[in-house]
Amino acid sequence: MTDFFSHLIHEFEFPLKNNVLIFSLVLLIILLSPVLLRRVNIPGIIGLIVSGVIIGPHGLNILEKSSAVELFSTIGLLYIMFIAGLELDMNEFRANRYKSLVFGFLTFIIPLGIGYPVCYYLLGYDFNASVLTAAMFATHTLVAYPIVSKLGVSKNQAVAITVGGTILADTAVLIILAIVLGNHQGYISQEFFIRLAISLAFFSIIMFVVIPRIAKWFFSKLESEKHSHYIFVLAVVFFAAFLAEVAGVESIIGAFIAGLALNRLIPHSSALMNRIEFIGNSLFIPFFLISVGMLVDISVIFSGTMAVIIAVTLSVVGLFGKWFAAFITQLIFRYSRAQRQLIFGLSSARVAATLAVILVGYKEGILDENILNATILLILITSIVASFATEKAAKVIAVSEDEKPAEIDNLFNNEHILLPIEDVANIKKLLEFAILIKEAKSPNPISVLSVVSNNEEAEINLLKARKKMEELVKQGSAADKKVHIITTIDHNVASGIARISREVMANIIVISWPQKAGIIDKLIGEKIDNVLNNTDKTAFICHMDKPLVLHKRIFMIVPSLAERESGFKLWLNKISKLALELSIPITVQCNSLTQDAIEDYLRINKTSVDIVFRYFDNLEDFRVLSKQIYKDDLVTLVAARRGAISHINILENLPTKMEKLCGECSRLVIYPQSYAQDQISNAYEDMAPPNLKRKTMIKLQKLLR
């Protein structure tokens, strides 16, 4: 018994040595600190950092910087930068790249310009020490980015330019670090700069040319191996981090570049993205934040007057430089006060690049112990300020972005997608499509329906269908989307689909393209024709020739008067959302009136989709139009039901032509919800005389019916 107690006491001696016990303690902190601090309105990030201070070697000495803690901390830091690159709205980033350059320059040059004279003249350091310390002021780490991601404002323009500016500023600082070290050691020459430029060029080619090609091949050849996708992504992140170090910059730059390289291949609502965020936010990133706290030495405050003066000076100059850069950015681009505060919050925390600069400078004898200790305290102060500022600003922006027109809210917040299936083997791509277009705010699940014929084997077939469909529930859960299985008996498949769509009050039906060419009758299939005739729901009829992430463009054909259909806003919202998820552009073939309606909708809803319009008003020339289509396009036709405002006879034959002329492409035909007959005349009251020809055509169609 004595041996047992002595062994037990030995296991609990500080600092802890047992890796299992260390891991258990860290997990307990990750679990409890955000929950406890949420009650007093303190960001969970602060709790993790403060916990690190308490349990660290400068606190109660419960944990020390072991190799295991160091490894998880490094993974967490790389994860933050990787997710920042992965979640970046590339359309917004490309549209505002010059703003990112401006902010990156300001957030680099202003702290550097303020910091150098303070260190050189006020604190009395030499040239190398002053430049290196001032460069530290220009760095920042996206410690508060998880707050932005959690509150759903990561696509705001202020976030896009801050993330872009982060990379520019940190890269410039790390290059300055290399130059100062070279100057200190006496080996700065033209050869140094040539070698750095060549290595960075090779790194960029590998990351933006080679890696995306390998990723496309991997995702297409191993489409069903979902767990392998995550391992592949993780391998790319660490390989990129290693390559960045070889190229002469910090590993965090490589992790961010890896996020940019894979951005288009990992949709934001996909199962893979959900896995990446879940594991990172649950484990690796909290580990990193705790390790940041473990660096802080509170005793610095009591070590002498000079240490306190330097610590206070560095903290004030560091925070003021970033605030002033955010303020100038706000004035130049006319951002709101909340956006300015968000930029300041995201760019004010110092951890990764700051530690790299200061530790290297200290080891080389350029900086003294006072600067090192003051920087550690700066990390704590700026991390706390950044977390509070970011959360406050992000909440204000989140509320303002939610204030959309009531009509739009009502249209999408209660949407319900119905996915009827005949062949379970071909349904996974359709379910992936439904997951990507689903509105996140809608509480309704994606309903997957199987209609079984009403015969003697109906009950057995029901059980078989439910068993086969269980895999689809797992696919939805992996993407954090609810999937509801419905099996029903009916004499006719089309009538079963129509009946269930009314029962669940679905407003979108996603249907698989008919597999047998012989089925194609007047429309694109007898069953689909019956479904369209018996429902007024917006229908998406899909044939996905390849995984969605491998498409490079959405090529849309929109007929005249499509903007007059009741389902116009619904399908436009879904196609825009799909384009944003896949980070691909949209090319729209339509007339000028339809173009104006689409542009108005995108402007009102502040949708940053990359869209190009080409004038086209003669659907009979589809063969000519098909020459503009490439094999990596998702060819989308907006059709119309008979009797709809935008319906013309040629639309009935176009799906068949699409199948013949675009056989190698993925195809999507949309049948929007139409106005009721008594609403048609009202829809045309405001039409101008030049549209008289179209009005006459509509009247003739009514008479012919």
N, C-alpha and C positions, 0 to 999 in steps of 0.2 A: 504493500500500500504506500509506503514511504517513497519507493522508487517511482510509483505512478504520479504522486503529487509533485515530486521534484522534476519529473519529465514535463508535467503540465505547466509548472511555473517557468521552466526553461523555454517552453514554446511561446509563452506570453511576455518574455523579456523584450524590452525596447532597445533598439529598433527591431521590429518583427523580422524574422528570417524565413519563416515558413511561407512559401509562395502561395499555398492554398489559403492560408489565413490572411495573407496580404490581399489576395484577390477578393476574398469574402468581405473584408473591411471596406475596400474600395467600392464594391457593388452596393454595400449597405449605405454608403455615403451618397452614391449616385441615386439610389432609391429615395432616401429620406430628405436630403437637403432641399431639393426643389419643392417638395410637398410642404415642408415646414415653413420655408420662407415665402411661399405663395400666400400664406395667411396674412402676412404683413406687407404684401405688395412689393416684395424685393425680387428682382429677376433671379431665376434658378442658377444662372451662370455665376452670380456673385456668391451664392452658397457653395458652389463647387470650389471656387478660388479660395474663399475664406477657409473652407474645410482643409484644403491643401496647406494653408498657412499653419493651421492648428496642429495637424498630424505630421507636418514636415520636420526636417532635421533642425530647423531654427525655431520650431514650436515645442510640442511635447515629445518630439523625436520618436514618434510611433513608427513612422516609415522613413526609409532613406532612399536615395536615388539609386535603386538597384537596376540591373540590366533589363529586367522584365518591365518595370515601371517606365524606363527610358524607351523601350521598344513600343509599348502601347501609346506613350506620349507622342512619339514621332509619327506613328500611324494616325493618331488623332489630328495632329497639325496638318499632315498631308491630306487627310480626309476633308478638313474644312476648306482648303484651297481647291481640292478636286470638285467638291459639291458646288462651290461658288462658280467654277467654270462650267459645270454640267447644267446648273439651273439658269445660267445666264440666257436671257432672251436674245438670241443671235440677231433677229430682225431689229430689235431695239438697239442692240449693241452696234450693228452696222450703220444704222440710221444716225446714231449719236457718237460715232467713233471720234469725230473731231472734238466733241465735247469731252470725251474721255481723255483725249490728248491734252486739252486745255486744263482740265482738273488735275491730271497727273503732273503737268508742269507746275501748276500752282501749289499743289500739296507737297511737291518736292522743293521748289525754289524758295517759297516763303519761310517754312521752318528752317531751311538751311541758311537763308539770308539773315534771319533773326538769331539763330543759334550761334553762328560763328563769332560775331562781335561780342556776344554775351560771354562765351567761353574764353575768347582771346583777351578781351580787354577787362571784363568784370572779374572772371575767375582766374585769369592769369596763366592759362595753359599755352603751350607752344603751337606752332602752325599745324602739325600733323594731328595732335590731340584735339585741337579745336575743330578741325575739319571733320574728323571722325565722329566726335560727339555731336556736332551740328548735323551730320548725315544721319545719325541715329534719330534725331528729331523728325526727319523727313520720312522715316519708315512707318508702317503701320501693319497690323495683323487683323484679319477679319474675325476677331474673337466673338463679336456680337452678331455675326451672320446667321447663326441658328435662330436667333430671335426673329429676324426678318423673314426667314424661311417658314418658321412656324406660324407667323401671323399672315402669311400669304401675300406679302408685298414685294417679293423678290424680283418681280418683273417691272417694278416701277423704274422710271427713267433715272431717278436719283441713285438707285441701287446699281443700275447698269454702268453709269459713268464712274461711280465710286470703285466698283470691282475692277473696271478697266484701268482706272487711275492707280489703284493699288499695285498692280503688276508693273506699270510703268515706273512708279516712284521707287518701289523696292528693287527693281532691276537696276535703276540708275544708282541707288545707294550701294548695292553690292558691287557694282563696277567701280564706284569711288573707293570702296573698301580695298578692292584689288589694287587700284592705283596707289592709294596711300601706303599699303604694305610694300608695294614695289619701290615706292619712293623712300620708305624707311629703310629697306634692305638694300637699296641702291641698284635695282635691276630694271628700272623703267626704260623701255626703248621702243622703237617702232615695231620691232618683232613681237613684243608683248601684245600690242593692239591688233596686229594682223592675225596672230594666233587666236585671240579672243573672238574676233569677227568671224573667222572661218569656222571655229568650233560651234558658235551660235547658229551659223547658217546651216551646218550639217544637222544640228539638233532640230531646227525648224523643219527641214525637209523630211526627216524621219517621222516627226510627230504629225505633220499635216498632210503628208503624202503617203508614206508607207503604212503607218499605223491604221488610218481609216480603211485602207484597202484590205489589210489583214482582218480587221474587225468585221467588215462586210462579208468577207468569205466565211469567217468563223460563225457569224450569226445565221447565215443562210444554210451552211452545211450541217450545223448542229442546232437546228431550229428547235428541236424537241428537248434538248439538254439544257433546261433553264438554269440549273444550279451551276453548270459549267460557265454560263455567261457571266455570273458574278465573279467567279475565280479568274476568268479572263480579264475582266475589268480591273480587278485588284492588281493583277500582274502588270497590266499596262501602267497603272498609277505609279507603282514602285519602280518599274523600268524607266519611266519618264523622269522620275525624281533622281534616279541614278545618272541618267544621261545628262540632266541639267548640271549636276555636280561635275561631271566629266567636262562639260562645256565651259565651266568656270563661273556658274551662277548657283544660287541656293536651290535646294531640292524642292522648296515650296513653289518656285516658278515652274518647275517641271510638272508638279501635281496639277497646278492650274491649267497649264497647256494641255495636259491629258484630258481634263474636263472639257476644254474647248474642242479638242480633236474628236471626242466621242459624243459631243453635244447632240448632233443631229441623229445619231444612231440609237440614242436612249430617250424615248419620249417621256415627258414629265409625269404622265399618268400610267406608265407601264409597270408591270410586275418587277422588272429589273430595277427601275428607279426606286420603287418602294423598298426593295431589299437593301439597296445602297444606303438610302436615308435612314432606314430603321436601324441597321447595325451600327452605322456611324453615330447617329444621335443617341443611341442607347448605350453604347459602350466606348468606342474609340475617342470621340470628341470629349465626353466627360472626363475620361482618363487624362487627356491633354490639359484640360482646365485645372484639374486637381494638381497636376505636376507643375503648372504655372505658379500656383499658390505655394508649393513646396520650395520654390526658389526664393521667396520673400523672407528677408531677415529683418524683423521688427527692431532688433537691438541696434540697427544702424542709427535710429533716431537718438539713442542715448550714448553713441560712441564718441561724440564730440561736437563742438559748435560748427566746425567746418563741414562735417558730414551733413548736418541738418541744413546748413545754408545751401550746399550744393544740391541736396535732395529737393528742397523747396524750389530752388531756381530752375532745375531741370524740369520739374513737374509743371510749373507755371508756364515756362517757355514752350514746353512740349504741347500742352493743351491749347495755349493761345495761338501758336503757329497753325495748328490744324483747324481751329475755329475760324481764324482769319481767312484761311484758304477756302473754307466752306462758305464764308460770308461773301468773298469776292466772286466765287462760283455762282452763288445765288443772284447777285447783282447782274452778272453777265448774261445768264440764261433765264432770268426772271422766274426763278423757282419760288415755291411757297416757303413760308417759315418752317413748316414741318419737314419739307424736303431738305432745307438747309440743316436742320437739326439731325436728320437721318444721315446725311453725308458726314457731318461732324462726328456723330456717334460711331459710324462704321469705320471712320478713318483715324480715330483718336487713340485706339488701343495699341500698345506696343508689346510684342512678345517675340515672335520668331526672328525676323530680320534684325530687330533691335539686339536680341541676345547674341546673334551671330556677329554683329559689328562690334559690340562691347567686349565680348569674351575673347575674340580674336585680337582686338586692340590691347586688352589687358595681358594676354599671354605673350604678346610681342613686346611688351614694355612701353607701349605708346601711351596707355591710360593707366592711372593709379587706382588704388583701392577705393578711394572716395567716389570716383566716377562709377565704379562697378557697383558699390552698395547703393548709391543714389539711383542708379538705373533699375536695380531690382525693386526698389520702392516705387519708382515711376511705373513699372509694369503693373503693380497692384492698383495704384491710384487711377491710371488711365483705363485699366480694364473695368473698374467699378464705374467710372464716369461714362465710359462708352456703353456699358450695358444699360444704365438708367436712361441715357439720352436716346439710344436706339429704340428701346421698348416704348418710351413715351411718344416718339415721333412716328414709329411704325403703327401704333394704335390709331393715331390721328389720321394717317394716310389710309389705313385699312377701312376706317369708317367712311372716309370721303369717297373711296373707290367703290364702296357698296351702294352709294347713292345713285343708282341707275334709274332710268325711267320706269315707272310702276308697271307699264305694259311689258317691258323686257323681263322684269323680275317675275311677273306672273307667268310669262311664257316658259321660262326655263327652270324656275325653282321647283316646279312640281312635275317636271317631265318624266315620262315613263317609257322606256325602250322595251319593245317586245321582239324576241328573236326566235321565230319559228324554224325548226330544223327537220330535215328528212334524213340526212346522212351525218352522223356524229363525227365521222372521220374528217369532214371538211368544215367543221363548225368553228375550230379554234381561231382561225384568222378572222372570221366574222365576229366572234366574241371580242377579239383584240380590237377590232374596228369600233365595236359598240362601247368598249371601255374607254377608248381614246376620245370619243365624241360626247361621252356622258357628262352632264353638268354636275360638278362636284357638290353644289348646294342642294341638289335634289335628294330627298330622303328615300325616294323609290328605288328599288333594286332593278337590275336588268333581268327581265323575265324571259327565261328560255323555255320554249313551248314545243312539245312533241304531240302530234295528233295521231291517234291510233284508230284504225278502221273498226267500226262496230260490227264485229263478227264473233264466231265462237271462241277464237283465240285472243279476244280483246284484253282480258285480264292478264294473261301471260305476257302479252306484248307490252302492256303497261309497266309491268315489273321490269322487263328487259330494258325498256326505254329509260326508266328512272335510274337503273344501275349504270347504264352507259353515260348518263348525263351527270353523274356525281363528280367526274373529273373536271367538268366545267365550273363547278362551285369552287374547287381548289384553285383553278386558274383566276377566277374573280377575286378570291381571297388574297392571292399573292399580289394582286394590284390594289388591294385595299378597297375593292368594290364588291357590293353585295350582289349575288346571283341567286335568283329564285327559280326553282325548277317547277314547271307546270306540265302535267301529262293529262290528256283528256281523250274521251271517246267521241267520235262523230262519224256520220255516214260519209262525209265529204271533208277533205283536208282544208280546202279553202273556206268552207263555212265554219269549221272549227276555229281557224285562225281569226276570222272576222268576229265570231262570238266571244272568244277570249279577249280580243283587243278591246271590246266594249266593256267586258267584265272588269278588267284591270285598269280601264281608262287610259290605255296607252295612247301616246300621241306620235310615236315613231315606231315603224316596223322595219326591221332589217332582214332582208330575204336573200337567200343564196341564188345566184344566177342558175338558170336551168342547165342541167348537165347534158341532156340529150338534145341534139340539134333537131330531131324529128318533132319535138314538142312544140317548137316555135310555130305559132299560128299567125293571128293578126297582130299580136303584140310581141311578147317574148316568152310566151308560155301560157298554156291554158289555165293552170292553177293560179299563176300570178295574175293573169287577166281577171279571174274570178275574185281573187283577194282585193284587187284594186277596185273592182266594180261594187264590192260589198262593204268597203270601208272608205272613210274619208280621211284616214290618217296619212301623214307624210311617210312615204315608203322609200327606203334605200335598197336597191337591188344590186348586189355586189358579186364581183368575180375578182378575187385577189390572186394574181399569178405568182406573186412573190411576197415575202414578209414586208409589212408596211414600212419599216424603217429603211428599206432599200430603194424606195421611190425617191426620185429627185425633183419631181414637179407634179402639181395638180393641173391638168389641162381641162378646162371647163368650156362647155358649149351651152350657152344660155339663149333660149328663143325670145322673140319679141313678146312684150307684155308679161314676162315672168315676174316682174316686180309687182304686178297687180294681183298675184295669187295670195291667198291667206297664209300659205306656208312659206312665203318668200323669206321672211326673217329667220325662220327656224332652220331651213336648209343652209342659208348663208352663214348663220352662227356656227353650225356644225362643221361646214367645210373650212371656215376660218380657224376653228379650234383644232381641227385635224392638221391643218397646215402649220399652226404654231407648235403643236405637239411634235410633229416630225421635222420642224425647222426647214421647211421647203417652201418655195414660192408658188403662187397661183397665176396661171395665165388664163384670162377670161376672154372668150370670143362672144361678143354681144353687140347690140346697137347702142347708140349714145344715151337714150332714155334709161335703159337698164343700167348702163355704166354709172349714170348720175345717182340712181337709186342705191346701188351697191356702195358707192363712195360716201353717200350721206349716212348710210347705216354704220359703216366702219368708222366714220368720223365721230358720230354721236356716241358710239360705244367705245371709242378710244382703242380700237383694235389695231395692233402694230403689225399686221400681216403684210408680207411682201407680195404685192399684187401688180400685175401688168395687164392692161386692156388692149385688145385688138378689135377693130371694128369688123363686125361680121353680121350680116342680116339675111343670108340666103342659105337655109338649111339643105337645100337640094344640092349644093356644092360640097357635100360632105366628103366626097372622094378627094377633092382638091385640099380640103381642110386636113384630111388624114395624113397628108404628106408632111405636115408640121409636127406630127406626133412621134415621140421617141419611145423605145422599148422600156425605159425606166419611168415613164409617165403613168400617173393614175388618171385615166381618161374618164371624165365625168360629164354626163349629159343630163341637163334639167329638162325632163319631159313634162307631160300634162295628161290628165285623164280626159276622156271624151266629155265635151260639154264645158270644160274649164275655159277660162278667159284666154289663156295662152295656147290653147290646143289648136293645132293645124294637122292636116292629114299626114304630112311628111313625117311627123314625130312618131307615128305608129310603126314606120319602117326603119327608123334610125337605129334602134337597138340591134336589129338583125345585121345592118350594115356595119355597126361597131364590131360585132362578133367576127365578121368576115375580114374587115380591113385592119382591125387592131387585135388580131388573135393572140399576139405575144404580150400584149399589155394588160395590166389590171384595168378592170372596167367597173364603172359605177353609174347607175341610172337612178335619178331622183324623181319621184312623183309627188309634188307638193300637195298639201291640203288645199282644196279649192274653196272659193266662196260658194255659199248657197245661191240658188238661182235668183232669188229675190234681191240678192245683194249685187248682182252683176250690173244692173242699170245704174245703181248708185256709184259704182266704181268708175264709171265713165263720165260722170257729170262734169268733172273738172278737166276733161281732155280737150286739147286745143284743136282747131279745125284741121291742121296738117295731118291729124291722125284719123281723119274721116274714113280713109280707105280701110283701116283696121276695124273701125266700128261697123262698116258695111259687111266686112268679112264675118264678124261675130254674129251679126243678124242673120246672114245667109246660113251660117252653121246651125243656128236655132231653127230656122225654117226647114232645113233639110232633115233635122231630127224629128 
